Amino acid sequence: MSLSVDRSTEARLQKDLNILQNKQTAEVKKVAQATKSQNAAMTAASRASASSLAYSKMAQAERDGKTIERAQDQAARYGEEMGRKRDELARVQTRIRDGEAKERDDQAKALEKQRKADEKARK
């Protein structure tokens, strides 16, 4: 691949990683909010004097538990995808580094060749 394509790919991967990080953060926030809500519902259920209220609060706590599970699963999927993107980014950055080194070597060789040609022309 060309160096410009690799640089574009690097920029895209960094953007993708940023988006995934934001999504993962949102899922972690959902977990925290649902955990707080679940704890409040459990506390309210234990203090409820009416059995129907206790049942309602326990049902809310169960829904919050499911929300926690889904958010944790989604955050884990985002984490896995971020790992794949980081691996790909590392490969692209290696190609860029190697490509830039090759360009520098080629330029140095061309300059040396030109210098020798100029010296030969002067003689």
All heavy atoms as an XYZ file, in Angstrom:
960
protein
N       0.836     -1.190      0.000
C       0.000      0.000      0.000
C       0.873      1.243      0.000
O       1.998      1.222      0.472
C      -0.880      0.021      1.233
C      -1.999     -0.943      1.242
S      -3.088     -0.522      2.603
C      -4.316     -1.724      2.336
N       0.269      2.295     -0.478
C       1.031      3.529     -0.508
C       1.016      4.185      0.867
O       0.153      3.909      1.710
C       0.450      4.484     -1.545
O      -0.775      5.002     -1.082
N       1.956      5.039      1.050
C       2.102      5.733      2.333
C       0.888      6.610      2.616
O       0.420      6.673      3.751
C       3.385      6.567      2.297
C       4.056      6.877      3.611
C       4.225      5.651      4.472
C       5.414      7.513      3.354
N       0.349      7.256      1.604
C      -0.819      8.125      1.823
C      -2.050      7.308      2.223
O      -2.836      7.749      3.062
C      -1.108      8.966      0.586
O      -1.438      8.150     -0.509
N      -2.213      6.129      1.643
C      -3.331      5.258      2.022
C      -3.164      4.819      3.472
O      -4.133      4.814      4.245
C      -3.419      4.033      1.083
C      -4.416      3.007      1.599
C      -3.794      4.468     -0.324
N      -1.938      4.459      3.847
C      -1.676      4.045      5.228
C      -1.942      5.192      6.209
O      -2.485      4.971      7.292
C      -0.244      3.540      5.384
C      -0.064      2.137      4.812
O      -1.063      1.403      4.675
O       1.088      1.771      4.524
N      -1.586      6.396      5.819
C      -1.839      7.550      6.704
C      -3.339      7.796      6.854
O      -3.818      8.111      7.939
C      -1.130      8.789      6.171
C       0.373      8.740      6.396
C       1.052     10.012      5.942
N       2.475      9.941      6.196
C       3.414     10.213      5.292
N       3.075     10.608      4.085
N       4.685     10.119      5.611
N      -4.083      7.653      5.767
C      -5.542      7.794      5.838
C      -6.152      6.702      6.709
O      -7.053      6.963      7.507
C      -6.157      7.721      4.437
O      -5.743      8.794      3.654
N      -5.640      5.496      6.550
C      -6.114      4.374      7.366
C      -5.814      4.623      8.838
O      -6.648      4.360      9.700
C      -5.450      3.060      6.896
O      -5.774      2.845      5.526
C      -5.927      1.878      7.720
N      -4.631      5.156      9.118
C      -4.264      5.460     10.505
C      -5.235      6.482     11.101
O      -5.728      6.294     12.227
C      -2.836      6.002     10.562
C      -2.406      6.389     11.969
C      -1.043      7.056     12.011
O      -0.684      7.765     11.047
O      -0.352      6.872     13.019
N      -5.540      7.515     10.357
C      -6.468      8.545     10.849
C      -7.858      7.952     11.088
O      -8.503      8.240     12.104
C      -6.542      9.697      9.860
N      -8.310      7.104     10.164
C      -9.623      6.474     10.313
C      -9.656      5.576     11.540
O     -10.609      5.599     12.320
C      -9.976      5.666      9.064
C     -11.322      4.947      9.165
C     -11.584      4.034      7.968
N     -10.516      3.114      7.669
C     -10.298      1.949      8.305
N     -11.042      1.597      9.319
N      -9.311      1.162      7.927
N      -8.602      4.792     11.731
C      -8.553      3.884     12.885
C      -8.527      4.662     14.200
O      -9.175      4.260     15.178
C      -7.328      2.964     12.781
C      -7.432      1.873     11.722
C      -6.083      1.182     11.548
C      -8.508      0.864     12.078
N      -7.802      5.759     14.227
C      -7.773      6.565     15.448
C      -9.149      7.151     15.728
O      -9.594      7.197     16.885
C      -6.708      7.652     15.345
C      -5.311      7.088     15.446
C      -4.214      8.109     15.213
O      -4.439      9.148     14.616
N      -3.023      7.805     15.705
N      -9.840      7.570     14.686
C     -11.199      8.090     14.851
C     -12.123      6.975     15.345
O     -12.926      7.180     16.264
C     -11.706      8.655     13.526
C     -13.103      9.216     13.589
C     -13.552      9.725     12.232
C     -15.005     10.187     12.296
N     -15.517     10.505     10.970
N     -12.012      5.798     14.736
C     -12.828      4.654     15.161
C     -12.578      4.313     16.629
O     -13.521      4.023     17.375
C     -12.537      3.424     14.294
C     -13.032      3.563     12.865
O     -13.782      4.521     12.573
O     -12.658      2.712     12.031
N     -11.314      4.322     17.020
C     -10.984      4.026     18.415
C     -11.606      5.048     19.361
O     -12.113      4.692     20.427
C      -9.461      3.981     18.612
C      -8.793      2.679     18.219
C      -7.274      2.847     18.193
C      -9.174      1.572     19.176
N     -11.567      6.306     18.966
C     -12.160      7.357     19.789
C     -13.666      7.148     19.936
O     -14.215      7.264     21.034
C     -11.863      8.732     19.188
C     -12.269      9.854     20.097
O     -12.169      9.763     21.313
N     -12.740     10.929     19.508
N     -14.331      6.815     18.841
C     -15.773      6.573     18.869
C     -16.089      5.373     19.764
O     -17.009      5.421     20.590
C     -16.310      6.364     17.442
C     -16.267      7.681     16.667
C     -17.728      5.795     17.456
C     -16.504      7.545     15.179
N     -15.322      4.305     19.598
C     -15.548      3.110     20.417
C     -15.308      3.398     21.900
O     -16.041      2.896     22.760
C     -14.648      1.958     19.948
C     -15.042      1.316     18.627
C     -13.941      0.379     18.146
C     -16.358      0.569     18.762
N     -14.289      4.187     22.187
C     -14.008      4.551     23.577
C     -15.189      5.315     24.176
O     -15.592      5.054     25.307
C     -12.733      5.395     23.659
C     -12.372      5.830     25.067
C     -11.958      4.670     25.944
O     -11.204      3.820     25.522
N     -12.474      4.624     27.153
N     -15.749      6.237     23.393
C     -16.911      6.998     23.862
C     -18.110      6.090     24.092
O     -18.839      6.245     25.085
C     -17.264      8.110     22.874
C     -16.240      9.215     22.860
O     -15.469      9.378     23.793
N     -16.212      9.974     21.781
N     -18.324      5.139     23.183
C     -19.435      4.200     23.338
C     -19.233      3.314     24.566
O     -20.177      3.054     25.313
C     -19.579      3.331     22.081
C     -20.149      4.089     20.898
C     -20.277      3.175     19.701
C     -20.880      3.894     18.508
N     -21.037      2.988     17.357
N     -18.003      2.860     24.757
C     -17.716      2.018     25.916
C     -17.931      2.806     27.209
O     -18.499      2.298     28.175
C     -16.285      1.478     25.852
C     -15.986      0.463     26.947
C     -14.570     -0.049     26.867
O     -13.637      0.719     26.641
N     -14.394     -1.345     27.058
N     -17.519      4.051     27.215
C     -17.711      4.909     28.381
C     -19.198      5.085     28.676
O     -19.616      5.057     29.841
C     -17.041      6.271     28.159
O     -15.641      6.064     27.949
C     -17.239      7.207     29.326
N     -20.001      5.245     27.627
C     -21.447      5.387     27.807
C     -22.043      4.120     28.424
O     -22.927      4.197     29.295
C     -22.117      5.695     26.474
N     -21.560      2.964     27.997
C     -22.051      1.699     28.561
C     -21.652      1.561     30.031
O     -22.448      1.097     30.851
C     -21.551      0.508     27.744
C     -22.108      0.427     26.341
C     -23.627      0.315     26.278
O     -24.218     -0.394     27.118
O     -24.222      0.945     25.385
N     -20.452      1.953     30.359
C     -20.001      1.894     31.749
C     -20.857      2.835     32.606
O     -21.217      2.512     33.743
C     -18.492      2.227     31.861
C     -18.064      2.406     33.296
C     -17.672      1.134     31.185
N     -21.208      3.973     32.038
C     -22.075      4.924     32.750
C     -23.453      4.311     32.977
O     -24.043      4.470     34.052
C     -22.183      6.221     31.950
C     -22.916      7.328     32.659
C     -22.885      8.619     31.853
C     -23.625      9.731     32.568
N     -23.628     10.966     31.778
N     -23.971      3.594     31.967
C     -25.252      2.904     32.125
C     -25.191      1.892     33.261
O     -26.134      1.760     34.030
C     -25.644      2.175     30.837
C     -26.184      3.039     29.747
C     -26.563      2.162     28.558
C     -26.841      2.970     27.328
N     -27.130      2.114     26.165
N     -24.071      1.170     33.333
C     -23.897      0.184     34.408
C     -23.960      0.880     35.760
O     -24.650      0.424     36.681
C     -22.571     -0.594     34.249
C     -22.256     -1.413     35.495
C     -22.604     -1.485     33.029
N     -23.263      1.990     35.881
C     -23.241      2.715     37.153
C     -24.638      3.219     37.523
O     -25.069      3.084     38.679
C     -22.261      3.872     37.077
N     -25.341      3.775     36.546
C     -26.681      4.289     36.825
C     -27.643      3.166     37.191
O     -28.442      3.303     38.123
C     -27.208      5.070     35.616
C     -26.507      6.383     35.392
C     -26.889      7.040     34.071
O     -27.368      6.384     33.154
N     -26.644      8.346     33.977
N     -27.573      2.058     36.448
C     -28.464      0.934     36.722
C     -28.144      0.298     38.073
O     -29.050     -0.133     38.796
C     -28.377     -0.099     35.607
N     -26.865      0.257     38.426
C     -26.480     -0.294     39.728
C     -27.035      0.578     40.850
O     -27.559      0.068     41.847
C     -24.946     -0.398     39.829
O     -24.478     -1.255     38.789
C     -24.519     -0.957     41.171
N     -26.924      1.860     40.672
C     -27.471      2.790     41.672
C     -28.983      2.606     41.797
O     -29.525      2.537     42.905
C     -27.134      4.222     41.276
C     -27.581      5.268     42.258
C     -27.172      6.665     41.797
C     -27.674      7.716     42.771
N     -27.310      9.072     42.315
N     -29.662      2.512     40.665
C     -31.111      2.326     40.662
C     -31.488      0.979     41.287
O     -32.457      0.885     42.047
C     -31.635      2.405     39.230
O     -33.005      2.119     39.168
N     -30.710     -0.043     40.964
C     -30.970     -1.376     41.519
C     -30.816     -1.366     43.038
O     -31.647     -1.918     43.756
C     -30.014     -2.399     40.895
C     -30.268     -3.822     41.339
C     -29.270     -4.786     40.733
O     -28.086     -4.476     40.661
N     -29.751     -5.944     40.301
N     -29.766     -0.734     43.511
C     -29.554     -0.659     44.962
C     -30.691      0.099     45.648
O     -31.163     -0.304     46.717
C     -28.209      0.000     45.273
C     -27.038     -0.877     44.908
O     -27.166     -2.081     44.745
N     -25.877     -0.259     44.736
N     -31.138      1.179     45.021
C     -32.240      1.959     45.590
C     -33.523      1.129     45.617
O     -34.275      1.167     46.606
C     -32.444      3.239     44.787
N     -33.761      0.381     44.553
C     -34.967     -0.454     44.499
C     -34.906     -1.561     45.542
O     -35.921     -1.869     46.193
C     -35.128     -1.039     43.099
N     -33.749     -2.157     45.724
C     -33.588     -3.217     46.738
C     -33.819     -2.652     48.142
O     -34.483     -3.280     48.973
C     -32.205     -3.854     46.639
C     -31.956     -4.591     45.353
S     -32.907     -6.085     45.206
C     -31.938     -7.162     46.235
N     -33.287     -1.481     48.379
C     -33.474     -0.839     49.677
C     -34.949     -0.515     49.903
O     -35.491     -0.775     50.979
C     -32.626      0.448     49.777
O     -31.251      0.103     49.591
C     -32.796      1.135     51.107
N     -35.594      0.040     48.879
C     -37.015      0.378     48.986
C     -37.859     -0.878     49.181
O     -38.826     -0.864     49.950
C     -37.474      1.137     47.745
N     -37.480     -1.967     48.509
C     -38.227     -3.220     48.650
C     -38.102     -3.764     50.072
O     -39.073     -4.272     50.635
C     -37.730     -4.250     47.646
N     -36.910     -3.649     50.640
C     -36.724     -4.171     52.003
C     -37.449     -3.323     53.036
O     -37.822     -3.824     54.102
C     -35.238     -4.264     52.344
O     -34.680     -2.973     52.457
N     -37.699     -2.071     52.725
C     -38.390     -1.176     53.664
C     -39.901     -1.114     53.426
O     -40.617     -0.530     54.234
C     -37.810      0.236     53.548
C     -36.400      0.337     54.044
C     -35.930      1.762     53.958
N     -34.531      1.847     54.385
C     -33.750      2.859     54.139
N     -34.218      3.909     53.489
N     -32.503      2.860     54.556
N     -40.341     -1.675     52.301
C     -41.758     -1.567     51.939
C     -42.631     -2.307     52.941
O     -42.322     -3.418     53.378
C     -41.981     -2.118     50.544
N     -43.734     -1.661     53.291
C     -44.660     -2.299     54.228
C     -45.710     -3.107     53.479
O     -46.203     -4.108     53.984
C     -45.326     -1.243     55.111
O     -45.973     -0.273     54.306
N     -46.039     -2.701     52.262
C     -47.022     -3.438     51.462
C     -46.304     -4.432     50.564
O     -45.280     -4.122     49.960
C     -47.839     -2.468     50.620
N     -46.840     -5.635     50.490
C     -46.190     -6.669     49.678
C     -46.201     -6.296     48.199
O     -45.271     -6.634     47.471
C     -46.849     -8.025     49.905
O     -48.208     -7.980     49.483
N     -47.243     -5.613     47.744
C     -47.291     -5.227     46.327
C     -46.190     -4.219     46.002
O     -45.581     -4.276     44.934
C     -48.664     -4.658     45.963
O     -48.910     -3.477     46.704
N     -45.915     -3.310     46.914
C     -44.842     -2.343     46.707
C     -43.484     -3.046     46.706
O     -42.628     -2.761     45.873
C     -44.872     -1.256     47.784
C     -43.810     -0.159     47.664
C     -43.905      0.554     46.327
C     -43.929      0.823     48.813
N     -43.326     -3.991     47.636
C     -42.076     -4.754     47.694
C     -41.866     -5.534     46.399
O     -40.764     -5.557     45.844
C     -42.076     -5.696     48.887
N     -42.944     -6.165     45.913
C     -42.857     -6.920     44.664
C     -42.487     -5.994     43.504
O     -41.647     -6.326     42.668
C     -44.189     -7.622     44.376
C     -44.187     -8.393     43.094
C     -43.582     -9.646     42.998
C     -44.763     -7.864     41.936
C     -43.547    -10.349     41.810
C     -44.733     -8.547     40.737
C     -44.122     -9.789     40.680
O     -44.085    -10.475     39.505
N     -43.115     -4.828     43.444
C     -42.829     -3.849     42.391
C     -41.364     -3.419     42.418
O     -40.703     -3.334     41.374
C     -43.743     -2.646     42.555
O     -43.398     -1.638     41.641
N     -40.860     -3.151     43.603
C     -39.458     -2.720     43.727
C     -38.492     -3.849     43.378
O     -37.450     -3.622     42.770
C     -39.178     -2.199     45.139
C     -39.927     -0.917     45.472
C     -39.507      0.201     44.531
C     -40.210      1.504     44.842
N     -39.808      2.580     43.963
N     -38.842     -5.069     43.730
C     -37.981     -6.212     43.376
C     -37.966     -6.412     41.857
O     -36.935     -6.743     41.276
C     -38.464     -7.486     44.077
C     -38.229     -7.473     45.578
S     -36.486     -7.285     46.026
C     -35.852     -8.861     45.541
N     -39.129     -6.200     41.231
C     -39.194     -6.310     39.768
C     -38.327     -5.228     39.127
O     -37.626     -5.489     38.133
C     -40.646     -6.193     39.291
N     -38.363     -4.017     39.696
C     -37.504     -2.938     39.190
C     -36.028     -3.308     39.344
O     -35.226     -3.097     38.433
C     -37.790     -1.628     39.935
C     -36.893     -0.466     39.520
C     -37.054     -0.075     38.075
O     -38.180      0.013     37.580
N     -35.957      0.152     37.382
N     -35.678     -3.883     40.489
C     -34.292     -4.295     40.725
C     -33.867     -5.367     39.720
O     -32.735     -5.349     39.225
C     -34.124     -4.797     42.150
N     -34.791     -6.270     39.393
C     -34.478     -7.323     38.415
C     -34.271     -6.718     37.023
O     -33.331     -7.101     36.305
C     -35.612     -8.345     38.377
C     -35.285     -9.548     37.520
C     -36.374    -10.596     37.584
O     -37.040    -10.727     38.635
O     -36.550    -11.290     36.566
N     -35.109     -5.763     36.643
C     -34.940     -5.086     35.345
C     -33.603     -4.351     35.301
O     -32.895     -4.376     34.291
C     -36.097     -4.120     35.089
C     -37.393     -4.796     34.693
C     -38.428     -3.802     34.201
N     -38.797     -2.805     35.194
C     -39.735     -2.942     36.129
N     -40.416     -4.076     36.208
N     -40.005     -1.960     36.971
N     -33.271     -3.704     36.396
C     -31.985     -3.006     36.463
C     -30.827     -3.999     36.333
O     -29.817     -3.702     35.688
C     -31.865     -2.211     37.768
C     -32.771     -0.995     37.801
O     -33.117     -0.478     36.723
O     -33.127     -0.555     38.912
N     -30.972     -5.165     36.933
C     -29.930     -6.201     36.816
C     -29.726     -6.627     35.372
O     -28.592     -6.814     34.916
N     -30.833     -6.759     34.643
C     -30.736     -7.122     33.225
C     -30.087     -5.997     32.419
O     -29.300     -6.246     31.510
C     -32.108     -7.472     32.670
C     -32.633     -8.788     33.216
C     -34.004     -9.116     32.686
C     -34.491    -10.430     33.304
N     -35.844    -10.764     32.873
N     -30.434     -4.762     32.777
C     -29.811     -3.609     32.112
C     -28.304     -3.616     32.358
O     -27.519     -3.355     31.435
C     -30.425     -2.293     32.630
O     -31.817     -2.284     32.328
C     -29.755     -1.083     31.995
N     -27.913     -3.935     33.575
C     -26.482     -4.002     33.920
C     -25.794     -5.060     33.067
O     -24.720     -4.808     32.495
C     -26.299     -4.290     35.425
C     -26.755     -3.082     36.250
C     -24.851     -4.651     35.737
C     -26.884     -3.368     37.739
N     -26.410     -6.233     32.977
C     -25.812     -7.318     32.180
C     -25.629     -6.904     30.721
O     -24.569     -7.123     30.135
C     -26.700     -8.564     32.229
C     -26.547     -9.401     33.460
C     -27.401    -10.650     33.369
O     -27.421    -11.290     32.291
O     -28.044    -10.970     34.379
N     -26.689     -6.321     30.147
C     -26.609     -5.912     28.731
C     -25.531     -4.854     28.525
O     -24.752     -4.923     27.564
C     -27.963     -5.379     28.256
C     -28.997     -6.456     27.980
C     -30.219     -5.890     27.263
N     -30.837     -4.775     27.972
C     -31.797     -4.892     28.896
N     -32.246     -6.089     29.229
N     -32.308     -3.813     29.478
N     -25.476     -3.886     29.416
C     -24.485     -2.819     29.269
C     -23.069     -3.356     29.439
O     -22.150     -2.953     28.713
C     -24.755     -1.705     30.275
N     -22.883     -4.281     30.380
C     -21.551     -4.863     30.562
C     -21.147     -5.688     29.348
O     -19.985     -5.640     28.915
C     -21.514     -5.719     31.831
C     -21.509     -4.920     33.097
C     -21.601     -5.784     34.349
O     -22.163     -6.876     34.335
N     -21.058     -5.275     35.443
N     -22.101     -6.447     28.797
C     -21.804     -7.226     27.589
C     -21.427     -6.310     26.431
O     -20.462     -6.573     25.705
C     -23.012     -8.084     27.182
C     -23.235     -9.268     28.101
O     -22.321     -9.599     28.891
O     -24.334     -9.858     28.030
N     -22.193     -5.233     26.261
C     -21.909     -4.299     25.167
C     -20.553     -3.622     25.381
O     -19.776     -3.466     24.434
C     -23.017     -3.252     25.048
C     -22.899     -2.394     23.815
C     -22.996     -3.177     22.520
O     -23.810     -4.076     22.390
N     -22.154     -2.862     21.565
N     -20.253     -3.231     26.607
C     -18.957     -2.598     26.897
C     -17.821     -3.573     26.589
O     -16.782     -3.178     26.045
C     -18.894     -2.147     28.355
N     -18.026     -4.854     26.903
C     -16.998     -5.866     26.606
C     -16.817     -6.017     25.096
O     -15.681     -6.127     24.604
C     -17.377     -7.198     27.229
N     -17.926     -6.001     24.351
C     -17.819     -6.094     22.878
C     -17.064     -4.887     22.320
O     -16.229     -5.031     21.414
C     -19.205     -6.207     22.244
C     -19.783     -7.610     22.327
C     -20.998     -7.772     21.423
N     -22.167     -7.065     21.925
C     -23.004     -7.540     22.845
N     -22.783     -8.714     23.385
N     -24.052     -6.836     23.221
N     -17.375     -3.713     22.856
C     -16.640     -2.524     22.410
C     -15.149     -2.673     22.737
O     -14.293     -2.299     21.937
C     -17.187     -1.253     23.056
C     -18.547     -0.813     22.537
C     -19.492     -0.290     23.395
C     -18.864     -0.908     21.191
C     -20.740      0.121     22.927
C     -20.102     -0.498     20.714
C     -21.034      0.018     21.589
O     -22.255      0.433     21.125
N     -14.850     -3.206     23.893
C     -13.453     -3.418     24.278
C     -12.739     -4.370     23.334
O     -11.590     -4.136     22.949
N     -13.414     -5.452     22.951
C     -12.826     -6.408     22.011
C     -12.580     -5.746     20.654
O     -11.530     -5.943     20.036
C     -13.753     -7.615     21.838
C     -13.820     -8.508     23.057
C     -14.908     -9.553     22.955
O     -15.638     -9.600     21.920
O     -15.053    -10.327     23.908
N     -13.580     -4.984     20.200
C     -13.423     -4.303     18.911
C     -12.283     -3.287     18.975
O     -11.513     -3.137     18.027
C     -14.733     -3.615     18.521
C     -14.742     -3.134     17.096
C     -16.100     -2.611     16.647
O     -17.118     -2.882     17.311
O     -16.118     -1.913     15.625
N     -12.156     -2.606     20.109
C     -11.054     -1.654     20.275
C      -9.718     -2.384     20.218
O      -8.760     -1.871     19.626
C     -11.195     -0.906     21.606
C     -12.299      0.128     21.597
S     -12.728      0.785     23.217
C     -11.164      1.363     23.815
N      -9.641     -3.560     20.788
C      -8.407     -4.341     20.729
C      -8.034     -4.687     19.298
O      -6.865     -4.568     18.898
N      -9.031     -5.086     18.500
C      -8.765     -5.398     17.090
C      -8.303     -4.150     16.342
O      -7.366     -4.210     15.539
C     -10.010     -5.992     16.433
C     -10.307     -7.420     16.860
C     -11.392     -8.057     16.001
N     -12.684     -7.408     16.143
C     -13.588     -7.688     17.085
N     -13.325     -8.610     17.979
N     -14.742     -7.054     17.122
N      -8.970     -3.026     16.613
C      -8.589     -1.776     15.944
C      -7.177     -1.353     16.355
O      -6.406     -0.868     15.529
C      -9.565     -0.649     16.276
C     -10.976     -0.876     15.802
C     -11.144     -0.519     14.365
C     -12.617     -0.661     13.973
N     -12.839     -0.347     12.584
N      -6.831     -1.543     17.635
C      -5.475     -1.183     18.086
C      -4.426     -2.051     17.399
O      -3.354     -1.557     17.028
C      -5.363     -1.332     19.601
C      -5.985     -0.203     20.361
C      -5.678     -0.298     21.854
N      -6.488      0.631     22.594
C      -7.484      0.291     23.392
N      -7.782     -0.973     23.594
N      -8.180      1.218     24.020
N      -4.731     -3.337     17.240
C      -3.798     -4.231     16.544
C      -3.598     -3.770     15.101
O      -2.468     -3.707     14.610
C      -4.312     -5.673     16.550
C      -4.249     -6.328     17.914
O      -3.557     -5.790     18.814
O      -4.896     -7.383     18.095
N      -4.718     -3.459     14.440
C      -4.620     -2.992     13.058
C      -3.872     -1.664     12.988
O      -3.037     -1.462     12.099
C      -6.022     -2.831     12.461
C      -6.018     -2.494     10.992
C      -7.413     -2.361     10.399
O      -8.403     -2.686     11.076
O      -7.493     -1.909      9.241
N      -4.132     -0.777     13.937
C      -3.446      0.513     13.980
C      -1.941      0.314     14.150
O      -1.148      0.977     13.489
C      -4.008      1.381     15.113
C      -3.385      2.765     15.279
C      -3.584      3.605     14.023
C      -3.982      3.462     16.496
N      -1.551     -0.606     14.998
C      -0.121     -0.874     15.203
C       0.527     -1.365     13.909
O       1.639     -0.937     13.565
C       0.073     -1.895     16.316
N      -0.173     -2.246     13.184
C       0.369     -2.734     11.905
C       0.512     -1.588     10.901
O       1.525     -1.471     10.211
C      -0.524     -3.837     11.331
C      -0.395     -5.170     12.039
C      -1.091     -6.291     11.273
N      -2.513     -6.063     11.109
C      -3.450     -6.404     11.996
N      -3.100     -6.989     13.129
N      -4.731     -6.176     11.751
N      -0.506     -0.733     10.836
C      -0.473      0.396      9.896
C       0.651      1.360     10.273
O       1.388      1.839      9.401
C      -1.842      1.112      9.857
C      -1.750      2.435      9.123
C      -2.885      0.217      9.205
N       0.795      1.629     11.555
C       1.853      2.544     11.992
C       3.232      1.966     11.688
O       4.145      2.710     11.325
C       1.702      2.852     13.474
C       0.534      3.779     13.751
C       0.256      3.972     15.228
O       0.560      3.118     16.066
N      -0.334      5.108     15.563
N       3.379      0.667     11.780
C       4.654      0.026     11.417
C       4.914      0.196      9.926
O       6.032      0.531      9.524
C       4.628     -1.470     11.795
O       4.454     -1.581     13.209
C       5.910     -2.167     11.373
N       3.868     -0.005      9.116
C       4.031      0.187      7.665
C       4.391      1.633      7.351
O       5.232      1.899      6.486
C       2.758     -0.210      6.917
C       2.582     -1.693      6.754
C       1.560     -2.040      5.687
N       0.318     -1.312      5.766
C      -0.827     -1.782      6.260
N      -0.866     -2.994      6.774
N      -1.905     -1.038      6.267
N       3.764      2.580      8.046
C       4.074      3.999      7.824
C       5.521      4.280      8.191
O       6.256      4.923      7.433
C       3.117      4.904      8.637
C       1.711      4.845      8.048
C       3.620      6.341      8.669
C       0.653      5.518      8.907
N       5.938      3.802      9.356
C       7.317      4.019      9.807
C       8.308      3.418      8.813
O       9.285      4.059      8.430
C       7.498      3.410     11.204
C       8.781      3.764     11.885
C       8.839      3.274     13.326
N       8.429      1.885     13.501
C       7.295      1.488     14.099
N       6.447      2.366     14.566
N       7.011      0.212     14.224
N       8.031      2.206      8.346
C       8.916      1.564      7.374
C       8.906      2.304      6.039
O       9.955      2.483      5.409
C       8.504      0.100      7.161
C       8.738     -0.766      8.390
O       9.443     -0.315      9.324
O       8.191     -1.897      8.424
N       7.718      2.744      5.613
C       7.603      3.481      4.361
C       8.335      4.807      4.406
O       8.994      5.204      3.444
N       8.229      5.501      5.545
C       8.938      6.775      5.692
C      10.451      6.561      5.706
O      11.201      7.348      5.124
C       8.482      7.488      6.964
C       7.081      8.063      6.852
C       6.545      8.598      8.167
O       7.114      8.276      9.242
O       5.543      9.345      8.128
N      10.890      5.490      6.353
C      12.326      5.186      6.374
C      12.815      4.876      4.959
O      13.887      5.334      4.549
C      12.599      4.014      7.302
N      12.015      4.137      4.203
C      12.390      3.824      2.818
C      12.453      5.097      1.978
O      13.383      5.274      1.191
C      11.395      2.843      2.208
C      11.785      2.391      0.803
C      10.762      1.428      0.251
C      11.070      0.942     -1.129
N      11.632      1.844     -2.072
N      11.485      5.992      2.180
C      11.498      7.269      1.443
C      12.760      8.072      1.772
O      13.385      8.631      0.878
C      10.266      8.107      1.776
C       9.038      7.750      1.005
C       7.886      8.709      1.279
O       8.005      9.582      2.162
O       6.863      8.569      0.591
N      13.125      8.117      3.045
C      14.336      8.848      3.445
C      15.573      8.223      2.819
O      16.452      8.930      2.317
C      14.473      8.876      4.973
C      13.559      9.868      5.658
C      13.893     10.020      7.126
N      13.824      8.777      7.873
C      12.717      8.290      8.444
N      11.584      8.937      8.333
N      12.761      7.155      9.116
N      15.639      6.897      2.827
C      16.777      6.210      2.209
C      16.841      6.483      0.713
O      17.927      6.742      0.171
C      16.695      4.698      2.453
C      16.954      4.313      3.895
O      17.459      5.164      4.664
O      16.639      3.155      4.257
N      15.686      6.426      0.056
C      15.644      6.689     -1.386
C      16.084      8.115     -1.693
O      16.825      8.351     -2.658
C      14.230      6.446     -1.937
C      13.848      4.971     -1.939
O      14.738      4.112     -1.731
O      12.643      4.678     -2.137
N      15.636      9.063     -0.868
C      16.031     10.461     -1.075
C      17.536     10.635     -0.855
O      18.198     11.349     -1.606
C      15.258     11.385     -0.130
C      13.817     11.579     -0.512
C      13.053     12.394      0.522
O      13.522     12.617      1.628
N      11.850     12.829      0.143
N      18.056      9.978      0.180
C      19.493     10.088      0.454
C      20.296      9.496     -0.706
O      21.318     10.070     -1.122
C      19.840      9.373      1.758
N      19.847      8.379     -1.233
C      20.537      7.756     -2.369
C      20.474      8.661     -3.602
O      21.460      8.803     -4.322
C      19.932      6.394     -2.685
C      20.280      5.330     -1.678
C      19.580      4.018     -1.986
C      19.858      2.994     -0.897
N      19.095      1.751     -1.113
N      19.307      9.251     -3.828
C      19.156     10.142     -4.992
C      20.044     11.370     -4.833
O      20.684     11.803     -5.809
C      17.698     10.557     -5.144
N      20.104     11.918     -3.637
C      20.976     13.075     -3.405
C      22.447     12.708     -3.593
O      23.221     13.480     -4.175
C      20.752     13.641     -1.999
C      19.445     14.409     -1.799
C      19.261     14.754     -0.325
C      19.437     15.661     -2.650
N      22.836     11.554     -3.096
C      24.219     11.097     -3.248
C      24.547     10.877     -4.719
O      25.626     11.251     -5.195
C      24.442      9.809     -2.446
C      25.857      9.282     -2.497
C      26.883     10.244     -1.896
O      26.523     11.120     -1.084
O      28.071     10.120     -2.261
N      23.618     10.306     -5.460
C      23.816     10.074     -6.892
C      23.963     11.411     -7.617
O      24.839     11.573     -8.480
C      22.636      9.279     -7.448
C      22.788      8.875     -8.884
C      21.615      8.017     -9.329
C      21.753      7.610    -10.772
N      20.609      6.807    -11.225
N      23.126     12.373     -7.260
C      23.184     13.699     -7.870
C      24.503     14.390     -7.531
O      25.125     15.024     -8.370
C      21.998     14.554     -7.401
C      21.938     15.919     -8.058
C      21.745     15.840     -9.560
O      20.939     15.048    -10.050
N      22.496     16.638    -10.316
N      24.933     14.255     -6.272
C      26.190     14.865     -5.840
C      27.353     14.298     -6.652
O      28.219     15.026     -7.121
C      26.415     14.621     -4.342
C      27.646     15.349     -3.783
C      27.955     14.910     -2.363
N      28.312     13.514     -2.241
C      29.517     12.984     -2.559
N      30.467     13.751     -3.033
N      29.747     11.702     -2.402
N      27.368     12.987     -6.840
C      28.437     12.357     -7.610
C      28.406     12.795     -9.075
O      29.441     13.016     -9.689
C      28.345     10.840     -7.512
C      28.777     10.296     -6.177
C      28.687      8.788     -6.113
C      29.103      8.280     -4.748
N      28.994      6.817     -4.664
N      27.188     12.909     -9.616
C      27.062     13.364    -11.004
C      27.550     14.797    -11.140
O      28.225     15.147    -12.138
C      25.605     13.243    -11.453
N      27.262     15.641    -10.151
C      27.728     17.034    -10.187
C      29.259     17.099    -10.091
O      29.895     17.888    -10.795
C      27.124     17.850     -9.040
C      25.623     18.097     -9.255
O      25.132     17.895    -10.386
O      24.953     18.500     -8.266
N      29.832     16.273     -9.240
C      31.302     16.244     -9.117
C      31.940     15.794    -10.423
O      32.949     16.351    -10.854
C      31.728     15.285     -7.984
C      31.631     15.869     -6.615
C      32.125     14.886     -5.554
O      32.766     13.858     -5.895
O      31.855     15.144     -4.366
N      31.353     14.807    -11.038
C      31.897     14.268    -12.293
C      31.789     15.322    -13.396
O      32.694     15.459    -14.222
C      31.120     13.005    -12.684
C      31.728     12.280    -13.836
C      30.989     10.979    -14.104
C      31.629     10.238    -15.232
N      30.940      8.992    -15.550
N      30.710     16.081    -13.405
C      30.514     17.118    -14.420
C      31.518     18.252    -14.246
O      31.936     18.875    -15.231
C      29.092     17.657    -14.343
N      31.895     18.538    -12.999
C      32.875     19.611    -12.758
C      34.275     19.226    -13.221
O      35.078     20.093    -13.512
C      32.909     19.947    -11.260
C      31.812     20.919    -10.849
C      32.014     21.428     -9.447
N      30.756     21.183     -8.742
C      30.632     20.728     -7.526
N      31.690     20.442     -6.826
N      29.460     20.557     -6.997
N      34.577     17.988    -13.271
C      35.940     17.543    -13.641
C      36.155     17.442    -15.086
O      35.737     17.694    -16.018
C      36.246     16.184    -13.011
C      36.346     16.259    -11.517
C      36.676     14.900    -10.961
C      36.757     14.950     -9.451
N      37.068     13.718     -8.863
